[in-house]
Amino acid sequence: MKKLYLLLFLCISQIAFPDSFIVKKDGSKTEIKKNSFRIDASEKTIYYKLANSEKEFKANFRDFDYVIFGVNKFKTFKLDKSNEISGFFVLAETPERTLVSISMPEEEGSSTVFYVFHVLDKEDMIIETHEFSNSRNQKNVNLRGEIYSKIKFYFPNCELLLNRLANSERNIQDTSNMAVLGFFNTPVYISCLQ
């Protein structure tokens, strides 16, 4: 039943977010080709193709505000009033808080992936940070086990987010808390702004 609910949610989300576009810092909007968007978080750049072109373009994080592509939202932030611009997938937004996340491989060719999520207030100040990896050591097993309660604590009224998170919740066979990685590996944007 949970899988059916998630499939229905993804189908509705595809209808609700049919366009793929970039919103630049000046507020202008540029349509991009579906499935052409990719991110290089370490270089702080994005790559994309325009809706009517095969040529690939590159933009730095400082050049745009956010990108919508399918059910995903990727946004740039100056966290804690820093001058440094960072980019994150927006997993959920409420009137009070925003949940953002990014993952990066340890190094090229490595199977270890590092994840971080932040809970931000409306001024992009970090309320909570949680870092973990896909490593099976006890420290990371415990860190992954804390994710559910932290997100539920900060987003108790964002029902779509909690339902999506419940699909990744640990079961008896998942003693390493690995199921939650799917929640971050497929960063679906959920708006609970109303």
C-alpha positions, 0 to 999 in steps of 0.5 A: 500500500505504501508503494502504491501511495508513493507511486500515486504521489509521484504521478501527481507531482509530475503533473503538478511540476510539468516544466523544467526551468531555472530562475536566475537571481534577477527573477527571469525564468529560462525553460530547460530540457527535461532530463538535461540537468545535472549538478557538480556540487564540488565545483558549485556548477550546474549543467543544462540544455535549453528546451529547444537546443542540444548545446549544454550550458554551464552556470555557477551557483552564484548565477541562479536562485533555483532550478525546478526539474520534474519533481525536484527543486535545487536551490542556492543559499547563503547559509547563516548569512555567509558570503559563500553560496551553497546548493542543496536539493529542497526536500520540503518547505513549510511556512516556518522551515525548509529541509535541504540536502546534498550528497557527495561521493567521498572521492571519485570512484569511491562507493562511500557517499556522504550526506548532509541535511539542514533544517533552515529557518526562513532567513536561511539560518541553520537550525539543525545539521545532520551528517552521515554516510552510507558506511555500515559502521556503527557510528553511521548506522546510529546517525541514520537511525536518528534521521526519522525522529529529527525530521518528524520533530521539525516538520510534524505538520507536513503530512506528505513529507512524513508519508514519504519518509515513512516509506523509507522507515526502518524495518526489522530486516534493515538493521543498518538503517540503509532504507533511509538513503533512498529518501535522500537519493531521490530528493522529491520536493514537497511544498507544505507552504499552505 
